[in-house]
Amino acid sequence: MHPDLILVNLLNPPVLFFFLGLIAVWLKSDLEVPQPLPKFFSLYLLLAIGFKGGVELRHSGLHAEALTALGAALALSVLVPLLAWPVLRRRLDNANAAAIAATYGSVSAVTFIAAISFLEQLQVAHGGYMVAALALMEFPAILVGVALYNRAQRGDQPAAADSWGKLLHEAVANGSVLLLVGSLVIGALTGESGGQALKPYTTDIFRGMLCLFLLDMGIVSGRRLGQLRTLGAFPVAFALGMPLAGAVLALGLAALLGLSAGDAFLLTVLAASASYIAVPAAMRNAIPEASPGVYVTLALAVTFPFNIVVGLPLYMAAIRQFWS
C-alpha cells in the first residue's frame, strides 16, 4: 500500500473526527453527541447521498456500465453471505451464523459515504448509480441469511409464503433503505435544477455533518470495544478476514466486467462492509435467537473501524495496481 493513500485517508477530516471519538472514550471523557442528533445526522447523510446520486443518475442515465455495476452489486449481496455461512457454522450456532452472514452480505451506508469522501479527496470520478447499488445490496443478504437459517433449522421444508412476504416488506420499508431510495428517485426526477436548489444543503455542509456523525461513531465504536473480550478469537478474526474476502471477490468481478476505477472501488467497499442498521432491525424479528451483542459488535467495533482506517487506502491501492 502506497504511503500517500494512507496519508490522504488519515488526514481526511471525517476520519480524524472518528479517531477523536475513540480517544474520548479512551480518556473517559464526557464528550458525547446528544440524542437525537446522531439519528438526525444519519437521516441527513442518507438523504444527501441519495439525492446527489439521483441527480447524477439523471445526468448520466442507466447505460450499460451502470446496469453492469448494479447487477454485480446484487450478485455480491447474495454471494458474500453464501461464502460466510459454511465458515461461521463450524464455530457458531445456526442463529448467530445466519445473522452474521446477513450482516456481512449487507452494507454500511456510512462506510460508503466515507469512501465517496475519500474519492473526492483523490479526485477520482464515480457514477451516481453506485448509490442505487448501495440501496440494492441492503436487503438481498437479509433474505439469504434467513433462508439459510430456515433450511438449517427445518431441513429443506420451505418457509411460509406470508413470512417471506413480511420479511421482504420489513427489509424494503426499513427507514434507512426507504429514505435512501426515495431521495435517489427525487434527485433523478428533479435533475440539475433540483441539485442546484439543494446544493447548499446537500453539498456545502455535507462534510461538516459527516465529521459530526463520525465523531459519534467513534464514541459508539470505542464503547463497544470492551465487549470484544467476551466474543472470543474466532468471531473477531472473521470480522477482519471477511471484509478482505469480500473485497477480493468484488475486485475480481469489477475487473472481469470492466468497471471504471471509481466504480470498482465503491463496489469493493460495499462488498467489504457490514451492516449495523438495516440487518439488526430485520434480524430482531426474523431470527430473534441471534444475539445483537455478537453481530452488531463485530460490524461496529471491528469491521467498521478497520474499513475506515485501513480498508479504504488498501482497496484503492489494489485498484491502482490492477487498473493501471
C-alpha positions as CSV (number, residue, x, y, z in Angstrom):
1,M,0.0,0.0,0.0
2,H,1.5,3.4,-1.1
3,P,2.1,5.8,1.8
4,D,0.3,8.6,0.0
5,L,-3.0,6.8,0.2
6,I,-2.6,6.2,3.9
7,L,-1.9,9.9,4.5
8,V,-4.8,11.0,2.3
9,N,-7.2,8.8,4.3
10,L,-5.8,9.6,7.8
11,L,-5.7,13.3,7.1
12,N,-9.3,13.3,5.8
13,P,-11.2,15.4,8.4
14,P,-14.1,12.9,8.9
15,V,-11.6,10.1,9.7
16,L,-9.7,12.3,12.2
17,F,-13.0,13.1,13.9
18,F,-13.7,9.3,14.1
19,F,-10.3,9.0,15.9
20,L,-11.3,11.9,18.2
21,G,-14.3,9.9,19.3
22,L,-12.2,6.8,20.0
23,I,-9.7,9.0,22.0
24,A,-12.6,10.5,24.0
25,V,-13.7,7.0,25.1
26,W,-10.1,6.0,25.9
27,L,-9.7,9.2,28.1
28,K,-13.1,8.5,29.7
29,S,-14.1,12.0,28.6
30,D,-17.7,13.2,29.0
31,L,-17.8,14.1,25.3
32,E,-20.9,12.9,23.5
33,V,-23.2,13.8,20.8
34,P,-26.6,14.2,22.5
35,Q,-29.7,12.3,21.3
36,P,-31.5,12.6,18.9
37,L,-28.7,14.3,16.9
38,P,-27.0,11.1,15.7
39,K,-30.3,9.9,14.2
40,F,-30.7,13.3,12.5
41,F,-27.1,13.1,11.1
42,S,-27.8,9.6,9.8
43,L,-31.0,10.8,8.1
44,Y,-29.3,13.8,6.6
45,L,-26.4,11.8,5.2
46,L,-28.7,9.2,3.6
47,L,-30.8,12.0,2.1
48,A,-27.9,13.9,0.8
49,I,-26.0,11.0,-0.8
50,G,-29.2,9.5,-2.2
51,F,-30.3,12.8,-3.7
52,K,-26.9,13.6,-5.2
53,G,-26.8,10.1,-6.6
54,G,-30.2,10.6,-8.2
55,V,-29.1,13.9,-9.8
56,E,-26.0,12.2,-11.2
57,L,-28.1,9.2,-12.4
58,R,-30.4,11.6,-14.3
59,H,-27.4,13.2,-15.8
60,S,-25.6,10.0,-16.9
61,G,-28.6,7.7,-17.5
62,L,-28.8,4.0,-16.9
63,H,-26.3,3.0,-19.6
64,A,-24.6,-0.4,-19.9
65,E,-21.9,0.2,-17.3
66,A,-24.5,1.3,-14.8
67,L,-26.6,-1.8,-15.3
68,T,-23.5,-3.9,-15.1
69,A,-22.5,-2.4,-11.8
70,L,-25.9,-2.8,-10.4
71,G,-26.0,-6.5,-11.4
72,A,-22.6,-7.0,-9.9
73,A,-23.8,-5.4,-6.6
74,L,-26.8,-7.7,-6.5
75,A,-24.7,-10.8,-7.2
76,L,-22.3,-9.8,-4.4
77,S,-25.1,-9.3,-1.9
78,V,-26.0,-13.0,-2.4
79,L,-22.6,-14.5,-2.8
80,V,-21.0,-13.0,0.3
81,P,-23.4,-14.5,2.8
82,L,-23.3,-17.8,1.0
83,L,-19.5,-17.8,1.4
84,A,-19.6,-16.7,5.0
85,W,-22.2,-19.3,6.1
86,P,-20.2,-22.5,6.0
87,V,-17.3,-20.8,7.8
88,L,-19.4,-19.5,10.5
89,R,-21.4,-22.7,11.1
90,R,-18.2,-24.5,12.1
91,R,-17.9,-22.5,15.3
92,L,-21.3,-20.8,15.9
93,D,-24.9,-21.9,16.3
94,N,-27.3,-21.6,13.3
95,A,-29.0,-18.4,14.5
96,N,-25.8,-16.3,15.0
97,A,-24.1,-17.8,11.9
98,A,-27.1,-16.7,9.8
99,A,-27.3,-13.2,11.4
100,I,-23.6,-12.6,10.9
101,A,-23.7,-13.9,7.3
102,A,-26.5,-11.5,6.5
103,T,-24.6,-8.7,8.3
104,Y,-21.6,-9.1,6.1
105,G,-23.6,-9.6,2.9
106,S,-25.4,-6.4,3.5
107,V,-23.7,-3.0,3.5
108,S,-22.8,0.0,5.6
109,A,-24.0,3.3,4.2
110,V,-21.6,5.3,6.5
111,T,-18.6,3.3,5.1
112,F,-19.9,4.0,1.6
113,I,-20.2,7.7,2.4
114,A,-16.7,7.8,3.8
115,A,-15.5,6.1,0.6
116,I,-17.1,8.8,-1.5
117,S,-15.3,11.4,0.6
118,F,-12.1,9.5,0.1
119,L,-12.6,9.5,-3.7
120,E,-13.3,13.2,-3.7
121,Q,-10.0,13.8,-1.8
122,L,-8.2,11.9,-4.6
123,Q,-10.3,13.5,-7.3
124,V,-11.4,10.1,-8.7
125,A,-14.7,10.1,-10.7
126,H,-17.5,7.6,-9.9
127,G,-21.0,7.0,-11.2
128,G,-24.0,8.3,-9.3
129,Y,-25.7,5.0,-10.0
130,M,-23.5,3.4,-7.3
131,V,-25.9,4.9,-4.7
132,A,-28.5,2.7,-6.3
133,A,-26.1,-0.2,-5.8
134,L,-25.9,0.7,-2.1
135,A,-29.7,0.6,-1.9
136,L,-30.0,-2.7,-3.8
137,M,-27.5,-4.5,-1.6
138,E,-29.3,-3.7,1.7
139,F,-31.9,-6.5,1.7
140,P,-31.0,-9.5,-0.6
141,A,-28.4,-10.6,2.0
142,I,-31.1,-10.4,4.7
143,L,-33.3,-12.8,2.7
144,V,-30.4,-15.1,2.1
145,G,-29.4,-15.2,5.8
146,V,-33.0,-16.0,6.8
147,A,-33.2,-18.7,4.1
148,L,-30.0,-20.3,5.3
149,Y,-31.3,-20.3,8.9
150,N,-34.6,-21.8,8.0
151,R,-33.1,-24.5,5.9
152,A,-30.6,-25.4,8.7
153,Q,-33.4,-25.5,11.3
154,R,-36.1,-27.3,9.3
155,G,-34.2,-29.2,6.6
156,D,-35.5,-28.5,3.1
157,Q,-39.0,-27.6,4.2
158,P,-39.9,-24.2,2.7
159,A,-40.9,-21.2,4.8
160,A,-44.5,-20.0,4.7
161,A,-45.1,-17.5,1.9
162,D,-46.6,-15.0,4.3
163,S,-43.5,-15.0,6.5
164,W,-41.3,-14.3,3.4
165,G,-43.6,-11.5,2.3
166,K,-43.4,-9.9,5.8
167,L,-39.7,-10.1,5.9
168,L,-39.4,-8.6,2.4
169,H,-41.7,-5.8,3.5
170,E,-39.7,-5.1,6.6
171,A,-36.4,-5.0,4.6
172,V,-37.8,-2.7,1.9
173,A,-39.7,-0.5,4.3
174,N,-36.7,-0.1,6.6
175,G,-36.4,3.6,7.3
176,S,-32.8,3.9,6.0
177,V,-33.5,2.0,2.8
178,L,-36.7,3.9,2.2
179,L,-35.0,7.3,2.7
180,L,-32.1,6.4,0.5
181,V,-34.2,5.0,-2.4
182,G,-36.7,7.8,-2.1
183,S,-34.0,10.5,-2.1
184,L,-32.4,8.8,-5.2
185,V,-35.8,8.9,-7.0
186,I,-36.4,12.5,-6.1
187,G,-32.9,13.5,-7.3
188,A,-33.4,11.7,-10.5
189,L,-36.8,13.3,-11.1
190,T,-35.6,16.9,-10.4
191,G,-32.2,16.6,-12.1
192,E,-29.8,19.5,-12.3
193,S,-32.4,22.1,-11.3
194,G,-33.1,20.2,-8.1
195,G,-29.4,19.7,-7.5
196,Q,-28.7,23.4,-7.7
197,A,-31.7,24.3,-5.5
198,L,-30.5,22.0,-2.7
199,K,-26.7,22.5,-3.2
200,P,-26.2,24.5,0.0
201,Y,-27.9,21.7,2.0
202,T,-26.7,18.5,0.3
203,T,-23.2,19.6,-0.8
204,D,-21.9,22.7,1.0
205,I,-22.4,21.4,4.6
206,F,-22.1,17.7,3.8
207,R,-18.5,17.2,5.0
208,G,-19.2,19.0,8.3
209,M,-22.2,16.8,9.0
210,L,-20.2,13.7,8.2
211,C,-17.5,14.9,10.6
212,L,-20.0,15.2,13.4
213,F,-21.6,11.8,12.6
214,L,-18.2,10.0,12.5
215,L,-17.3,11.7,15.8
216,D,-20.4,10.0,17.3
217,M,-19.5,6.7,15.5
218,G,-16.0,6.9,17.1
219,I,-17.6,7.2,20.5
220,V,-20.0,4.3,19.9
221,S,-17.3,2.1,18.4
222,G,-15.0,2.8,21.3
223,R,-17.6,1.9,23.9
224,R,-18.2,-1.4,22.1
225,L,-14.5,-2.4,22.0
226,G,-14.7,-3.7,25.5
227,Q,-17.3,-6.3,24.5
228,L,-14.9,-8.0,22.1
229,R,-13.2,-9.8,25.0
230,T,-16.4,-11.8,25.6
231,L,-16.7,-12.9,21.9
232,G,-13.5,-15.0,21.6
233,A,-10.9,-15.0,18.9
234,F,-12.9,-16.6,16.1
235,P,-15.6,-14.0,15.6
236,V,-13.1,-11.2,15.7
237,A,-10.8,-12.9,13.2
238,F,-13.8,-13.4,11.0
239,A,-14.7,-9.7,11.3
240,L,-11.3,-8.8,10.0
241,G,-11.0,-11.6,7.4
242,M,-14.4,-11.4,5.8
243,P,-14.1,-7.8,4.6
244,L,-10.8,-8.8,2.8
245,A,-12.5,-11.8,1.2
246,G,-15.5,-9.7,0.1
247,A,-13.1,-7.1,-1.3
248,V,-11.1,-9.7,-3.3
249,L,-14.4,-11.1,-4.7
250,A,-15.6,-7.6,-5.7
251,L,-12.3,-6.6,-7.3
252,G,-12.2,-9.7,-9.4
253,L,-15.8,-9.2,-10.5
254,A,-15.2,-5.5,-11.2
255,A,-12.1,-6.3,-13.3
256,L,-14.0,-9.0,-15.2
257,L,-16.8,-6.6,-16.0
258,G,-14.6,-3.7,-16.9
259,L,-15.9,-1.2,-14.4
260,S,-14.2,2.2,-14.0
261,A,-11.7,2.6,-11.2
262,G,-14.1,4.8,-9.1
263,D,-17.0,2.4,-9.5
264,A,-14.8,-0.6,-8.8
265,F,-13.6,1.0,-5.6
266,L,-17.1,1.7,-4.4
267,L,-18.2,-1.8,-5.3
268,T,-15.3,-3.2,-3.3
269,V,-16.1,-1.1,-0.3
270,L,-19.7,-2.2,-0.4
271,A,-18.7,-5.9,-0.6
272,A,-16.2,-5.4,2.3
273,S,-18.6,-3.5,4.6
274,A,-21.1,-4.9,7.1
275,S,-24.5,-3.6,8.1
276,Y,-25.2,-2.4,11.6
277,I,-28.5,-0.6,10.9
278,A,-30.7,-2.5,8.4
279,V,-29.7,-6.0,9.4
280,P,-30.2,-5.7,13.2
281,A,-33.7,-4.2,12.5
282,A,-34.6,-7.2,10.4
283,M,-32.9,-9.9,12.5
284,R,-34.7,-8.7,15.6
285,N,-37.9,-10.1,14.1
286,A,-36.7,-12.7,11.6
287,I,-34.1,-14.5,13.9
288,P,-34.7,-13.4,17.4
289,E,-32.5,-16.2,18.7
290,A,-29.4,-14.4,17.3
291,S,-27.5,-12.2,19.7
292,P,-27.2,-8.5,18.6
293,G,-24.3,-8.3,21.0
294,V,-22.4,-10.5,18.6
295,Y,-23.2,-9.4,15.1
296,V,-23.7,-5.7,15.8
297,T,-20.5,-5.6,17.9
298,L,-18.5,-7.3,15.1
299,A,-19.8,-4.9,12.5
300,L,-19.5,-1.8,14.5
301,A,-16.4,-2.3,16.7
302,V,-14.2,-4.3,14.3
303,T,-15.2,-4.2,10.7
304,F,-16.3,-0.5,10.5
305,P,-13.1,0.9,12.1
306,F,-11.0,-1.5,10.0
307,N,-12.5,-0.3,6.8
308,I,-12.4,3.4,7.7
309,V,-8.8,3.4,8.8
310,V,-7.1,0.5,6.8
311,G,-9.6,-0.7,4.2
312,L,-10.2,2.4,2.2
313,P,-6.5,3.0,1.3
314,L,-5.9,-0.7,0.9
315,Y,-8.7,-1.2,-1.6
316,M,-7.6,1.9,-3.5
317,A,-4.0,0.6,-3.7
318,A,-5.3,-2.6,-5.2
319,I,-7.4,-0.6,-7.7
320,R,-4.4,1.5,-8.7
321,Q,-2.3,-1.7,-9.1
322,F,-4.7,-3.6,-11.3
323,W,-6.5,-0.7,-13.1
324,S,-3.2,0.9,-14.2
